[in-house]
Amino acid sequence: MKLRLVDPAGSAIPIHLVSADGLPAFKAGQPAETGRWLETTAFRAEAGSVSLVPAAGGGIACVVLGTAKTPDTWSLAGAPRD
């Protein structure tokens, strides 16, 4: 799901909404390190799951949120809690 709330800034951390069905295509479009991280941590993109993908130099490269097959307005609701 492509949704841009703000223009990306150098310090912005991307948040990706990904369903279990869409996970293979998502990983194919990401850097190899991201795919390896998701495999290593057994991330399956179940609704409500969260993966903080580390950046090579430290920090967070991106956040991957597992969603239902069809994400809706509430797909981001639990993110601040996790």
Summary of the structure (lengths in Angstrom):
residues: 82
radius of gyration: 12.2
end to end distance: 20.2
largest distance: 33.7
contacts: 176
relative contact order: 0.23
helix: 23%
strand: 22%
